[in-house]
Amino acid sequence: MTRRTLALVALVVVALAALVPTVNTYVAQRQQLSELRTQVAQQEAEVEDLRAQVARWEDPSYVAARARERLLFAMPGETQYRLTDTSGRDVPLTEAQQAAEEAKEGEWFSVLWESVEGSSRLTPEDIPDEVGSTDEDVPEQDPADDTDDEDTDQ
């Protein structure tokens, strides 16, 4: 190898050492910029949805419809009827009321745990007797005692 070739190889290695981190930084920044543009586009769409909701709430008929649905308001002169099921409980009229009723009942595991806790507080009086073990079914004397009485009579 000549000195020229060695100098050229050294120059290429130094140039690569200087350019590789710069190119990596450039590519990483381009990816980050692309992600941020996507995020901005999503946020702009969300802002447009929120503006549409605000515009709906500025409409008096929309506000009246929501008040009727959520708060069960009625216009003057109207009669409201409340439906009940066979148990006498109110039938939920809206999805929001149904969701509130389900949330009030609690999660399945909390209901299960309350049942376990409740069963641990039972007293012997709370537990029903087994079939055939009532006081009427049990004789007052033990059958073994009857044979002893017959033996003593003879």
DSSP file (Angstrom, degrees, kcal/mol; ACC not computed):
  #  RESIDUE AA STRUCTURE BP1 BP2  ACC     N-H-->O    O-->H-N    N-H-->O    O-->H-N    TCO  KAPPA ALPHA  PHI   PSI    X-CA   Y-CA   Z-CA
    1    1 A M              0   0    0      0, 0.0     2,-0.1     0, 0.0     0, 0.0   0.000 360.0 360.0 360.0 141.5    0.0    0.0    0.0
    2    2 A T     >  -     0   0    0      1,-0.1     4,-2.2     0, 0.0     5,-0.2  -0.449 360.0-108.6 -92.6 168.8    1.2    3.4   -0.8
    3    3 A R  H  > S+     0   0    0      1,-0.2     4,-2.4     2,-0.2     5,-0.2   0.856 118.7  56.2 -66.2 -33.8    1.0    6.4    1.4
    4    4 A R  H  > S+     0   0    0      2,-0.2     4,-2.4     1,-0.2    -1,-0.2   0.932 108.0  46.8 -63.5 -45.4   -1.6    7.9   -0.8
    5    5 A T  H  > S+     0   0    0      1,-0.2     4,-2.5     2,-0.2    -2,-0.2   0.908 113.0  49.7 -64.6 -41.9   -3.9    4.9   -0.4
    6    6 A L  H  X S+     0   0    0     -4,-2.2     4,-2.2     2,-0.2    -1,-0.2   0.896 111.6  48.2 -64.5 -40.2   -3.3    4.9    3.3
    7    7 A A  H  X S+     0   0    0     -4,-2.4     4,-2.3     2,-0.2    -2,-0.2   0.880 111.6  50.6 -67.1 -38.7   -4.1    8.6    3.6
    8    8 A L  H  X S+     0   0    0     -4,-2.4     4,-2.2     2,-0.2    -2,-0.2   0.916 110.9  47.9 -66.6 -43.3   -7.3    8.1    1.5
    9    9 A V  H  X S+     0   0    0     -4,-2.5     4,-2.3     2,-0.2    -2,-0.2   0.909 112.4  49.7 -63.6 -42.5   -8.5    5.2    3.7
   10   10 A A  H  X S+     0   0    0     -4,-2.2     4,-2.3     1,-0.2    -2,-0.2   0.904 110.3  50.4 -63.4 -41.3   -7.8    7.3    6.8
   11   11 A L  H  X S+     0   0    0     -4,-2.3     4,-2.3     2,-0.2    -2,-0.2   0.895 110.7  49.1 -63.6 -41.1   -9.7   10.2    5.4
   12   12 A V  H  X S+     0   0    0     -4,-2.2     4,-2.6     2,-0.2    -2,-0.2   0.898 111.1  50.0 -65.4 -42.1  -12.7    8.0    4.5
   13   13 A V  H  X S+     0   0    0     -4,-2.3     4,-2.4     2,-0.2    -2,-0.2   0.917 112.4  46.7 -64.2 -43.4  -12.7    6.5    8.0
   14   14 A V  H  X S+     0   0    0     -4,-2.3     4,-1.6     2,-0.2    -2,-0.2   0.905 112.6  50.2 -65.1 -41.6  -12.6   10.0    9.6
   15   15 A A  H  X S+     0   0    0     -4,-2.3     4,-2.3     2,-0.2    -2,-0.2   0.913 112.3  47.0 -63.5 -42.3  -15.4   11.2    7.3
   16   16 A L  H  X S+     0   0    0     -4,-2.6     4,-2.6     1,-0.2    -2,-0.2   0.899 109.5  54.0 -65.5 -40.2  -17.6    8.1    8.2
   17   17 A A  H  < S+     0   0    0     -4,-2.4    -1,-0.2     1,-0.2    -2,-0.2   0.836 114.7  41.4 -63.2 -31.5  -16.9    8.6   11.9
   18   18 A A  H  X S+     0   0    0     -4,-1.6     4,-0.6    -5,-0.2    -2,-0.2   0.833 119.4  43.0 -83.5 -34.3  -18.1   12.2   11.5
   19   19 A L  H  X S+     0   0    0     -4,-2.3     4,-2.8    -5,-0.2     5,-0.2   0.830  99.5  67.2 -85.6 -32.9  -21.1   11.6    9.3
   20   20 A V  H  X S+     0   0    0     -4,-2.6     4,-2.5     1,-0.2     5,-0.2   0.926 103.7  43.7 -60.1 -49.6  -22.7    8.4   10.8
   21   21 A P  H  > S+     0   0    0      0, 0.0     4,-2.4     0, 0.0    -1,-0.2   0.891 114.7  51.6 -63.2 -35.2  -23.8   10.0   14.1
   22   22 A T  H  X S+     0   0    0     -4,-0.6     4,-2.2     2,-0.2    -2,-0.2   0.921 111.3  46.1 -65.7 -43.4  -25.1   13.0   12.1
   23   23 A V  H  X S+     0   0    0     -4,-2.8     4,-2.5     2,-0.2     5,-0.2   0.900 112.0  51.7 -66.3 -40.5  -27.1   10.8    9.7
   24   24 A N  H  X S+     0   0    0     -4,-2.5     4,-2.4    -5,-0.2    -2,-0.2   0.920 110.8  47.9 -60.6 -44.0  -28.5    8.8   12.7
   25   25 A T  H  X S+     0   0    0     -4,-2.4     4,-2.4     2,-0.2    -2,-0.2   0.907 111.2  51.2 -62.9 -42.1  -29.6   12.0   14.4
   26   26 A Y  H  X S+     0   0    0     -4,-2.2     4,-1.9     2,-0.2    -2,-0.2   0.922 111.7  46.2 -61.4 -46.0  -31.2   13.2   11.2
   27   27 A V  H  X S+     0   0    0     -4,-2.5     4,-2.1     2,-0.2    -2,-0.2   0.908 112.9  49.9 -65.5 -42.0  -33.2   10.0   10.7
   28   28 A A  H  X S+     0   0    0     -4,-2.4     4,-2.3     1,-0.2    -1,-0.2   0.901 110.9  49.4 -64.0 -41.2  -34.3    9.9   14.3
   29   29 A Q  H  X S+     0   0    0     -4,-2.4     4,-2.4     1,-0.2    -1,-0.2   0.862 108.8  52.8 -67.2 -35.2  -35.5   13.5   14.1
   30   30 A R  H  X S+     0   0    0     -4,-1.9     4,-2.1     2,-0.2    -2,-0.2   0.902 110.3  48.0 -66.3 -40.6  -37.4   12.8   10.9
   31   31 A Q  H  X S+     0   0    0     -4,-2.1     4,-2.3     2,-0.2    -2,-0.2   0.917 112.4  48.6 -64.9 -42.5  -39.2    9.9   12.6
   32   32 A Q  H  X S+     0   0    0     -4,-2.3     4,-2.5     1,-0.2    -2,-0.2   0.903 110.3  51.6 -64.1 -40.8  -40.0   12.0   15.6
   33   33 A L  H  X S+     0   0    0     -4,-2.4     4,-2.2     1,-0.2    -1,-0.2   0.896 109.2  50.6 -62.4 -40.9  -41.3   14.8   13.3
   34   34 A S  H  X S+     0   0    0     -4,-2.1     4,-1.9     2,-0.2    -2,-0.2   0.917 110.9  48.4 -63.4 -43.8  -43.5   12.3   11.5
   35   35 A E  H  X S+     0   0    0     -4,-2.3     4,-2.2     1,-0.2    -2,-0.2   0.899 111.3  50.4 -62.9 -41.2  -45.0   11.0   14.8
   36   36 A L  H  X S+     0   0    0     -4,-2.5     4,-2.5     2,-0.2    -1,-0.2   0.883 108.0  52.4 -66.3 -38.2  -45.6   14.6   16.1
   37   37 A R  H  X S+     0   0    0     -4,-2.2     4,-2.2     2,-0.2    -1,-0.2   0.903 109.9  49.3 -63.2 -40.0  -47.4   15.5   12.8
   38   38 A T  H  X S+     0   0    0     -4,-1.9     4,-2.0     2,-0.2    -2,-0.2   0.909 111.4  49.3 -63.5 -42.0  -49.6   12.4   13.3
   39   39 A Q  H  X S+     0   0    0     -4,-2.2     4,-2.4     1,-0.2    -2,-0.2   0.899 110.1  50.8 -64.5 -41.2  -50.3   13.4   16.9
   40   40 A V  H  X S+     0   0    0     -4,-2.5     4,-2.4     1,-0.2    -1,-0.2   0.898 108.9  51.8 -63.5 -40.7  -51.2   17.0   15.8
   41   41 A A  H  X S+     0   0    0     -4,-2.2     4,-1.9     2,-0.2    -1,-0.2   0.903 110.4  48.3 -63.6 -40.8  -53.6   15.7   13.2
   42   42 A Q  H  X S+     0   0    0     -4,-2.0     4,-2.0     1,-0.2    -2,-0.2   0.909 112.2  48.8 -65.1 -41.8  -55.4   13.5   15.8
   43   43 A Q  H  X S+     0   0    0     -4,-2.4     4,-2.4     1,-0.2    -2,-0.2   0.866 109.0  53.0 -67.5 -35.5  -55.6   16.4   18.2
   44   44 A E  H  X S+     0   0    0     -4,-2.4     4,-2.1     2,-0.2    -1,-0.2   0.896 108.8  49.7 -65.6 -39.1  -57.0   18.7   15.5
   45   45 A A  H  X S+     0   0    0     -4,-1.9     4,-2.0     2,-0.2    -2,-0.2   0.898 110.8  50.4 -64.2 -39.5  -59.7   16.1   14.7
   46   46 A E  H  X S+     0   0    0     -4,-2.0     4,-2.4     2,-0.2    -2,-0.2   0.900 108.6  51.7 -64.5 -41.0  -60.5   16.0   18.5
   47   47 A V  H  X S+     0   0    0     -4,-2.4     4,-2.4     1,-0.2    -1,-0.2   0.902 108.3  51.5 -62.4 -41.2  -60.8   19.7   18.6
   48   48 A E  H  X S+     0   0    0     -4,-2.1     4,-2.1     2,-0.2    -1,-0.2   0.897 109.3  50.3 -63.3 -39.9  -63.2   19.7   15.7
   49   49 A D  H  X S+     0   0    0     -4,-2.0     4,-2.1     2,-0.2    -2,-0.2   0.915 111.0  48.8 -62.4 -42.8  -65.3   17.1   17.5
   50   50 A L  H  X S+     0   0    0     -4,-2.4     4,-2.3     1,-0.2    -2,-0.2   0.883 109.6  51.8 -65.8 -37.7  -65.3   19.2   20.6
   51   51 A R  H  X S+     0   0    0     -4,-2.4     4,-2.3     2,-0.2    -1,-0.2   0.889 108.6  51.6 -64.9 -37.9  -66.3   22.3   18.6
   52   52 A A  H  X S+     0   0    0     -4,-2.1     4,-2.1     2,-0.2    -2,-0.2   0.896 109.3  50.2 -65.0 -38.9  -69.2   20.4   17.1
   53   53 A Q  H  X S+     0   0    0     -4,-2.1     4,-2.2     2,-0.2    -2,-0.2   0.912 109.8  50.1 -64.9 -41.3  -70.4   19.4   20.5
   54   54 A V  H  X S+     0   0    0     -4,-2.3     4,-1.0     1,-0.2    -2,-0.2   0.909 109.2  52.0 -62.2 -41.3  -70.2   23.0   21.7
   55   55 A A  H  < S+     0   0    0     -4,-2.3     3,-0.4     1,-0.2     4,-0.4   0.894 108.7  50.8 -63.0 -39.0  -72.2   24.0   18.7
   56   56 A R  H >< S+     0   0    0     -4,-2.1     3,-1.4     1,-0.2     6,-0.3   0.908 107.1  53.6 -63.9 -40.8  -74.9   21.4   19.5
   57   57 A W  H 3< S+     0   0    0     -4,-2.2    -1,-0.2     1,-0.3    -2,-0.2   0.689 100.0  62.4 -70.3 -16.7  -75.1   22.6   23.1
   58   58 A E  T 3< S+     0   0    0     -4,-1.0    -1,-0.3    -3,-0.4    -2,-0.2   0.633  84.5  91.1 -79.8 -12.9  -75.8   26.1   21.8
   59   59 A D  S <> S-     0   0    0     -3,-1.4     4,-2.0    -4,-0.4     3,-0.4  -0.741  71.5-149.4 -83.3 119.9  -79.0   24.8   20.2
   60   60 A P  H  > S+     0   0    0      0, 0.0     4,-2.4     0, 0.0     5,-0.2   0.826  95.7  55.1 -61.4 -32.7  -81.9   25.2   22.7
   61   61 A S  H  > S+     0   0    0      2,-0.2     4,-2.1     1,-0.2     5,-0.1   0.877 107.9  49.2 -70.0 -34.8  -83.8   22.2   21.3
   62   62 A Y  H  > S+     0   0    0     -3,-0.4     4,-2.4    -6,-0.3    -1,-0.2   0.916 111.5  49.2 -66.6 -43.1  -80.7   20.0   21.8
   63   63 A V  H  X S+     0   0    0     -4,-2.0     4,-2.4    -7,-0.2    -2,-0.2   0.914 111.7  49.4 -62.3 -42.6  -80.4   21.3   25.4
   64   64 A A  H  X S+     0   0    0     -4,-2.4     4,-2.2     1,-0.2    -1,-0.2   0.902 110.5  50.3 -63.9 -40.7  -84.1   20.6   26.0
   65   65 A A  H  X S+     0   0    0     -4,-2.1     4,-2.1     2,-0.2    -2,-0.2   0.909 111.9  47.1 -65.2 -41.7  -83.8   17.1   24.6
   66   66 A R  H  X>S+     0   0    0     -4,-2.4     4,-3.2     2,-0.2     5,-0.5   0.889 110.9  52.1 -66.6 -38.3  -80.8   16.3   26.9
   67   67 A A  H  X5S+     0   0    0     -4,-2.4     6,-1.6     1,-0.2     4,-1.4   0.889 110.4  48.7 -65.1 -38.3  -82.6   17.7   29.9
   68   68 A R  H  X5S+     0   0    0     -4,-2.2     4,-0.6     4,-0.2    -1,-0.2   0.916 117.7  41.2 -64.7 -42.2  -85.6   15.5   29.2
   69   69 A E  H  <5S+     0   0    0     -4,-2.1    -2,-0.2    -5,-0.2    -3,-0.2   0.953 126.3  28.7 -73.0 -50.7  -83.4   12.5   28.8
   70   70 A R  H  <5S+     0   0    0     -4,-3.2    -3,-0.2     1,-0.2    -2,-0.1   0.893 134.2  26.6 -81.8 -41.1  -80.9   12.9   31.6
   71   71 A L  H  <<S-     0   0    0     -4,-1.4    -3,-0.2    -5,-0.5    -1,-0.2   0.422  97.4-124.0-106.4   0.0  -82.9   14.9   34.2
   72   72 A L     <  +     0   0    0     -4,-0.6    -4,-0.2    -5,-0.3    -3,-0.1   0.856  48.1 170.9  58.7  38.3  -86.4   13.7   33.3
   73   73 A F        -     0   0    0     -6,-1.6     2,-0.3    -9,-0.1    -1,-0.2  -0.428  16.4-156.3 -73.9 154.8  -87.6   17.3   32.8
   74   74 A A        -     0   0    0     -2,-0.1     3,-0.1     4,-0.1     6,-0.0  -0.960  17.7-113.5-131.5 151.4  -91.0   17.9   31.3
   75   75 A M    >   -     0   0    0     -2,-0.3     3,-2.2     1,-0.1     2,-0.0  -0.460  52.6 -80.7 -76.6 154.9  -92.4   20.9   29.4
   76   76 A P  T 3  S+     0   0    0      0, 0.0    -1,-0.1     0, 0.0     3,-0.1  -0.330 119.4  22.0 -58.1 134.3  -95.3   22.8   31.1
   77   77 A G  T 3  S+     0   0    0      1,-0.3     2,-0.2    -3,-0.1    -2,-0.0   0.283  96.6 119.0  91.4 -10.2  -98.6   21.0   30.6
   78   78 A E    <   -     0   0    0     -3,-2.2     2,-0.5     1,-0.0    -1,-0.3  -0.595  54.7-142.6 -87.8 151.1  -97.0   17.6   29.9
   79   79 A T        -     0   0    0     -2,-0.2     2,-0.4    -3,-0.1    -4,-0.1  -0.956  11.7-152.4-113.1 130.0  -97.6   14.6   32.1
   80   80 A Q        -     0   0    0     -2,-0.5     2,-0.4    -6,-0.0    -6,-0.0  -0.816   4.2-156.2-102.0 142.5  -94.8   12.2   32.8
   81   81 A Y        -     0   0    0     -2,-0.4     2,-0.5     2,-0.0    -2,-0.0  -0.935   5.2-148.8-115.7 139.9  -95.4    8.5   33.6
   82   82 A R        -     0   0    0     -2,-0.4     2,-0.3     8,-0.0    -2,-0.0  -0.945  14.0-144.6-111.7 122.8  -92.9    6.4   35.6
   83   83 A L        -     0   0    0     -2,-0.5     8,-2.7     8,-0.3     2,-0.3  -0.627  16.3-172.6 -87.1 142.0  -92.8    2.7   34.6
   84   84 A T  B     -A   90   0A   0     -2,-0.3     6,-0.2     6,-0.3     2,-0.1  -0.942  17.2-129.6-128.8 155.1  -92.2    0.0   37.3
   85   85 A D    >   -     0   0    0      4,-2.1     3,-1.7    -2,-0.3     6,-0.0  -0.232  46.3 -80.3 -90.7-171.4  -91.6   -3.7   36.9
   86   86 A T  T 3  S+     0   0    0      1,-0.3    -1,-0.0     2,-0.1    -2,-0.0   0.731 128.6  58.1 -66.6 -21.8  -93.4   -6.4   38.8
   87   87 A S  T 3  S-     0   0    0      2,-0.1    -1,-0.3     1,-0.0     3,-0.1   0.582 115.6-112.9 -83.0  -8.6  -91.3   -5.9   41.9
   88   88 A G  S <  S+     0   0    0     -3,-1.7     2,-0.1     1,-0.4    -2,-0.1   0.388  73.5 133.6  92.5  -3.6  -92.3   -2.3   42.1
   89   89 A R        -     0   0    0      1,-0.1    -4,-2.1    -5,-0.0    -1,-0.4  -0.492  65.4 -98.2 -77.5 151.5  -88.8   -0.9   41.3
   90   90 A D  B     -A   84   0A   0     -6,-0.2    -6,-0.3    -2,-0.1    -1,-0.1  -0.433  31.5-126.8 -67.2 140.9  -88.5    1.8   38.8
   91   91 A V        -     0   0    0     -8,-2.7    -8,-0.3    -2,-0.1    -1,-0.1  -0.799  31.8-112.0 -85.9 124.6  -87.6    0.8   35.3
   92   92 A P        -     0   0    0      0, 0.0    -1,-0.0     0, 0.0     3,-0.0  -0.356  27.6-164.2 -60.0 132.3  -84.5    2.7   34.2
   93   93 A L        +     0   0    0    -24,-0.1     2,-0.3    -2,-0.1     3,-0.0   0.744  65.1  37.2 -91.3 -25.2  -85.6    5.1   31.4
   94   94 A T  S  > S-     0   0    0      1,-0.1     4,-2.0   -24,-0.1     5,-0.1  -0.810  79.2-115.5-126.8 164.7  -82.2    6.0   30.0
   95   95 A E  H  > S+     0   0    0     -2,-0.3     4,-2.7     1,-0.2     5,-0.2   0.856 116.6  57.5 -65.0 -34.8  -78.9    4.3   29.3
   96   96 A A  H  > S+     0   0    0      1,-0.2     4,-2.2     2,-0.2    -1,-0.2   0.903 107.0  47.4 -64.1 -40.1  -77.3    6.6   31.9
   97   97 A Q  H  > S+     0   0    0      2,-0.2     4,-2.3     1,-0.2    -1,-0.2   0.892 111.5  50.9 -67.6 -38.5  -79.7    5.4   34.6
   98   98 A Q  H  X S+     0   0    0     -4,-2.0     4,-2.3     2,-0.2    -2,-0.2   0.918 111.1  48.2 -63.6 -42.6  -79.0    1.8   33.6
   99   99 A A  H  X S+     0   0    0     -4,-2.7     4,-2.3     1,-0.2    -2,-0.2   0.895 111.3  50.4 -64.6 -39.7  -75.3    2.4   33.8
  100  100 A A  H  X S+     0   0    0     -4,-2.2     4,-1.9     2,-0.2    -1,-0.2   0.890 110.2  50.2 -65.4 -38.5  -75.7    4.1   37.2
  101  101 A E  H  X S+     0   0    0     -4,-2.3     4,-1.5     2,-0.2    -2,-0.2   0.904 111.3  48.1 -66.6 -41.3  -77.8    1.2   38.5
  102  102 A E  H  X S+     0   0    0     -4,-2.3     4,-1.1     1,-0.2    -2,-0.2   0.891 111.4  50.5 -65.7 -38.9  -75.1   -1.3   37.3
  103  103 A A  H  < S+     0   0    0     -4,-2.3    -1,-0.2     1,-0.2    -2,-0.2   0.853 106.9  55.4 -67.0 -33.4  -72.4    0.7   39.0
  104  104 A K  H  < S+     0   0    0     -4,-1.9    -1,-0.2     1,-0.2    -2,-0.2   0.864 102.2  56.6 -67.0 -35.4  -74.4    0.8   42.2
  105  105 A E  H  < S-     0   0    0     -4,-1.5    -1,-0.2     1,-0.1    -2,-0.2   0.823 106.4-142.3 -66.4 -30.2  -74.5   -3.0   42.2
  106  106 A G     <  -     0   0    0     -4,-1.1    -1,-0.1    -3,-0.2    -2,-0.1  -0.181  28.0 -45.1  94.4 172.0  -70.8   -3.1   42.1
  107  107 A E     >  -     0   0    0      1,-0.1     4,-1.9    -4,-0.1     3,-0.2  -0.360  55.6-112.0 -74.2 158.7  -68.3   -5.4   40.4
  108  108 A W  H  > S+     0   0    0      1,-0.2     4,-2.2     2,-0.2     5,-0.1   0.853 115.9  52.4 -63.1 -35.6  -68.9   -9.1   40.6
  109  109 A F  H  > S+     0   0    0      2,-0.2     4,-2.3     1,-0.2    -1,-0.2   0.848 108.1  50.1 -73.7 -31.5  -65.8   -9.7   42.8
  110  110 A S  H  > S+     0   0    0      2,-0.2     4,-2.2    -3,-0.2    -1,-0.2   0.875 111.2  49.4 -71.9 -35.1  -66.9   -7.2   45.3
  111  111 A V  H  X S+     0   0    0     -4,-1.9     4,-1.9     2,-0.2    -2,-0.2   0.912 112.0  49.2 -65.6 -42.0  -70.4   -8.7   45.5
  112  112 A L  H  X S+     0   0    0     -4,-2.2     4,-2.2     2,-0.2    -2,-0.2   0.921 110.9  49.3 -62.1 -44.4  -68.8  -12.2   45.9
  113  113 A W  H  X S+     0   0    0     -4,-2.3     4,-2.7     1,-0.2    -1,-0.2   0.894 108.9  52.3 -65.1 -39.5  -66.5  -10.9   48.7
  114  114 A E  H  X S+     0   0    0     -4,-2.2     4,-2.5     1,-0.2    -1,-0.2   0.877 109.1  51.3 -62.1 -36.7  -69.5   -9.3   50.5
  115  115 A S  H  X S+     0   0    0     -4,-1.9     4,-2.2     2,-0.2    -2,-0.2   0.908 110.2  48.3 -65.8 -41.5  -71.3  -12.7   50.3
  116  116 A V  H  X S+     0   0    0     -4,-2.2     4,-1.3     2,-0.2    -2,-0.2   0.924 113.2  47.5 -64.5 -44.0  -68.3  -14.4   51.8
  117  117 A E  H  X S+     0   0    0     -4,-2.7     4,-0.6     1,-0.2     3,-0.2   0.903 111.5  51.4 -63.5 -40.4  -68.0  -11.9   54.6
  118  118 A G  H >< S+     0   0    0     -4,-2.5     3,-0.8     1,-0.2    -1,-0.2   0.879 107.4  52.1 -65.1 -37.7  -71.8  -12.2   55.2
  119  119 A S  H >< S+     0   0    0     -4,-2.2     3,-1.0     1,-0.2    -1,-0.2   0.780 103.3  58.6 -71.0 -24.5  -71.6  -16.0   55.4
  120  120 A S  H 3< S+     0   0    0     -4,-1.3    -1,-0.2     1,-0.2    -2,-0.2   0.667 101.1  57.2 -77.3 -14.1  -68.8  -15.7   58.0
  121  121 A R  T << S+     0   0    0     -3,-0.8    -1,-0.2    -4,-0.6    -2,-0.2   0.319  79.9 124.0 -95.9   8.0  -71.1  -13.7   60.3
  122  122 A L    <   -     0   0    0     -3,-1.0    -3,-0.0    -4,-0.1    -4,-0.0  -0.370  49.3-148.5 -68.7 145.7  -73.8  -16.4   60.4
  123  123 A T    >>  -     0   0    0     -2,-0.1     3,-1.3     1,-0.1     4,-0.7  -0.709  31.1-103.7-105.5 164.4  -74.9  -17.7   63.8
  124  124 A P  G >4 S+     0   0    0      0, 0.0     3,-0.6     0, 0.0    -1,-0.1   0.805 121.8  59.8 -58.7 -27.9  -76.1  -21.2   64.4
  125  125 A E  G 34 S+     0   0    0      1,-0.2    -3,-0.0     3,-0.0     0, 0.0   0.782  99.3  57.6 -70.3 -25.7  -79.7  -19.9   64.6
  126  126 A D  G <4 S+     0   0    0     -3,-1.3    -1,-0.2     2,-0.1    -4,-0.0   0.718  90.7  82.8 -76.1 -20.4  -79.4  -18.6   61.0
  127  127 A I  S << S-     0   0    0     -4,-0.7     2,-0.0    -3,-0.6     0, 0.0  -0.737  83.2-127.2 -89.9 124.9  -78.5  -22.0   59.6
  128  128 A P        -     0   0    0      0, 0.0    -2,-0.1     0, 0.0    -1,-0.0  -0.352  28.5-103.5 -69.9 151.8  -81.6  -24.2   58.9
  129  129 A D        -     0   0    0      1,-0.1     2,-0.1    -2,-0.0     5,-0.1  -0.337  38.1-104.3 -69.9 154.6  -81.8  -27.7   60.5
  130  130 A E    >   -     0   0    0      1,-0.1     3,-1.6     3,-0.1     2,-0.2  -0.426  47.5 -85.9 -75.0 157.2  -81.1  -30.7   58.3
  131  131 A V  T 3  S+     0   0    0      1,-0.3    -1,-0.1     2,-0.1     0, 0.0  -0.435 113.2  16.8 -65.6 131.1  -84.1  -32.8   57.2
  132  132 A G  T 3  S+     0   0    0     -2,-0.2    -1,-0.3    -3,-0.1    -2,-0.0   0.483  99.2  96.5  88.7   2.9  -85.0  -35.4   59.8
  133  133 A S    <   +     0   0    0     -3,-1.6    -3,-0.1     4,-0.0    -2,-0.1   0.022  50.3 126.3-114.7  29.5  -83.1  -33.9   62.7
  134  134 A T  S >> S-     0   0    0      1,-0.1     4,-0.8    -5,-0.1     3,-0.6  -0.371  74.4-108.7 -79.1 166.1  -86.0  -32.0   64.3
  135  135 A D  T 34 S+     0   0    0      1,-0.2     3,-0.3     2,-0.2    -1,-0.1   0.799 117.4  59.1 -65.0 -29.2  -86.8  -32.5   68.0
  136  136 A E  T 34 S+     0   0    0      1,-0.2    -1,-0.2     3,-0.0    -3,-0.0   0.821 103.4  51.6 -70.1 -30.6  -90.0  -34.3   67.1
  137  137 A D  T <4 S+     0   0    0     -3,-0.6    -1,-0.2     2,-0.1    -2,-0.2   0.707  95.1  81.2 -79.3 -19.6  -88.1  -37.0   65.1
  138  138 A V  S  < S-     0   0    0     -4,-0.8    -5,-0.0    -3,-0.3     2,-0.0  -0.761  81.0-130.1 -92.3 124.3  -85.7  -37.8   68.0
  139  139 A P        -     0   0    0      0, 0.0    -2,-0.1     0, 0.0    -1,-0.0  -0.355  13.3-127.1 -69.6 154.6  -87.0  -40.1   70.7
  140  140 A E  S    S+     0   0    0      2,-0.1     2,-0.3    -2,-0.0    -2,-0.0   0.842  92.5  49.9 -72.8 -32.6  -86.6  -39.0   74.3
  141  141 A Q  S    S-     0   0    0      2,-0.0     5,-0.0     3,-0.0     3,-0.0  -0.818  89.6-114.8-108.1 148.9  -84.9  -42.2   75.4
  142  142 A D    >>  -     0   0    0     -2,-0.3     3,-1.2     1,-0.1     4,-1.1  -0.603  22.5-128.3 -76.1 136.4  -82.0  -43.9   73.7
  143  143 A P  H 3> S+     0   0    0      0, 0.0     4,-1.1     0, 0.0     3,-0.2   0.809 109.9  60.2 -57.8 -28.6  -82.9  -47.3   72.2
  144  144 A A  H 3> S+     0   0    0      1,-0.2     4,-1.1     2,-0.2     3,-0.1   0.844 100.4  55.2 -66.7 -32.0  -80.0  -48.8   74.1
  145  145 A D  H <> S+     0   0    0     -3,-1.2     4,-1.6     1,-0.2    -1,-0.2   0.825 100.2  60.5 -68.7 -31.2  -81.6  -47.7   77.4
  146  146 A D  H  X S+     0   0    0     -4,-1.1     4,-1.7    -3,-0.2    -1,-0.2   0.877 102.0  51.3 -65.7 -38.0  -84.8  -49.6   76.5
  147  147 A T  H  X S+     0   0    0     -4,-1.1     4,-1.6     1,-0.2    -1,-0.2   0.853 108.1  52.2 -69.1 -33.3  -83.0  -52.9   76.4
  148  148 A D  H  X S+     0   0    0     -4,-1.1     4,-1.7     1,-0.2    -1,-0.2   0.874 107.2  52.5 -68.7 -36.3  -81.5  -52.4   79.8
  149  149 A D  H  X S+     0   0    0     -4,-1.6     4,-1.2     1,-0.2    -2,-0.2   0.885 108.5  50.3 -67.1 -37.3  -84.9  -51.6   81.3
  150  150 A E  H  X S+     0   0    0     -4,-1.7     4,-0.8     1,-0.2    -1,-0.2   0.859 109.0  52.2 -68.4 -34.5  -86.3  -54.8   79.9
  151  151 A D  H  < S+     0   0    0     -4,-1.6     3,-0.4     1,-0.2    -1,-0.2   0.866 108.1  50.5 -69.9 -35.5  -83.5  -56.8   81.3
  152  152 A T  H  < S+     0   0    0     -4,-1.7    -1,-0.2     1,-0.2    -2,-0.2   0.777 103.2  60.9 -74.7 -25.0  -83.9  -55.4   84.8
  153  153 A D  H  <        0   0    0     -4,-1.2    -1,-0.2     1,-0.2    -2,-0.2   0.778 360.0 360.0 -71.9 -26.4  -87.7  -56.2   84.8
  154  154 A Q     <        0   0    0     -4,-0.8    -1,-0.2    -3,-0.4    -2,-0.2   0.466 360.0 360.0 -80.3 360.0  -87.1  -59.9   84.5
